Amino acid sequence: MKVRYSYLKQQFSNCDDLWRDLKRFVPTGDFTLGKPLQKFEKSFAKLIGTKYAVGVNSGTDAIKLSLKCLGVGHGDEVITAANTFVATVGAIMELGAKPVFVDCNDTFCINENLIEKKITKKTKAILPVHFTGYMSDMKFINKLGKKYKIPVVEDACQSILGSINGKKAGSWGSFGAFSLHPLKNINVWSDGGIITTNSYRDYKKLLLLRNHGLVDRDTVKIPGYNSRLDTIQAVVGNWLLPKALQIANQRIKNAKYYDDNLSKIKEITIPKRNKNEKTVYHLYIIFAKKRDQLLNYCLKKGIEAKIHYPKPMYLQESVSFLKHKKGDFPITDRHCKNIISFPCDQHLKKKEMDYVIKAVRNFYSSN
Ligand SMILES: *Cc1c(COP(=O)(O)O)cnc(C)c1O
């Protein structure tokens, strides 16, 4: 049996109604900042529970434009998690700012207790990452931001519909940055991203920033970017968004099934599942003894398990100027050695999960 990681072949295999929408849309020629985009932004804001949402051309740009809107620039510092995906760091560095890393905790989010001592006069933003679909401790982080008057931007790229006490990812900070990349939980057919905010002033500024700073065709108010979400992708988004809750809930159900079964294996540790939190499992990650051997065994058995990530961001060559060395972030380091990810998406079948569970069990009983 083969258990694939990517479900993209299934995700759009049965969407005649979407093709119908696209066939209607294309002859309108409404390709740039068109009506379906406005509809998508309204629906997305409503889904997250914010007043506004602004479509941009990637999740990376959603972070970058949020930071830019706050005035982050050359020489400023932005605090973020040491275990994050490269894009978080890339967005900071594109603005000439310096990423300041903080170690993560065992639910893959920034360790909130370690943030305060990284705050300096240069700190312009705190950028927690709701990694894997877990939520960062937003109550604590917002309090800290308030105390030091430092705005908080949520990297919510992996956590669409994640929430704490019902308050959703992307509605806690000054901005929430989301990705619509094909590999994310809500995925369009190219790169795409969207920013949520409750501030009318910031909303208006983001509209300028994503479109060259243009107020109208002939008036350039501020320096901006070409970072619009393509309207044709918004048509895809409008088709998918009504399924968002169902997608999140199916992932949660799958994770629970894995948890119930894999927790019986003593060499496996399931990360703490937080009460009052909805974790949306963009990634399903567990801790495993003899991880490398388990990974190889799974791959041999046709299971596309993965490691997110074997080499942490803070040790990558692109940030060597920060002069970090192995051991600076011990929890991140430990995770690199003992985490393993299994497919957990909404298209996964029970028999595929059973096959994964059986393979893990067999591995440990024979090794
Ligand atoms: C995917 C992702 C991004 C960037 O999104 P893109 O749309 O690929 O630019 C940023 N941060 C995290 C944590 C992500 O997983």
The ligand as an ORCA input file, in Angstrom:
! r2SCAN-3c Opt
* xyz 0 1
  C       3.609     28.567      4.145
  C       4.097     29.424      5.216
  C       4.437     30.761      5.005
  C       4.488     31.424      3.655
  O       3.487     31.213      2.811
  P       3.696     31.276      1.214
  O       2.287     31.446      0.752
  O       4.315     30.006      0.788
  O       4.516     32.465      0.905
  C       4.828     31.513      6.094
  N       4.908     30.993      7.318
  C       4.595     29.706      7.568
  C       4.698     29.189      8.953
  C       4.202     28.876      6.526
  O       3.933     27.596      6.758
*
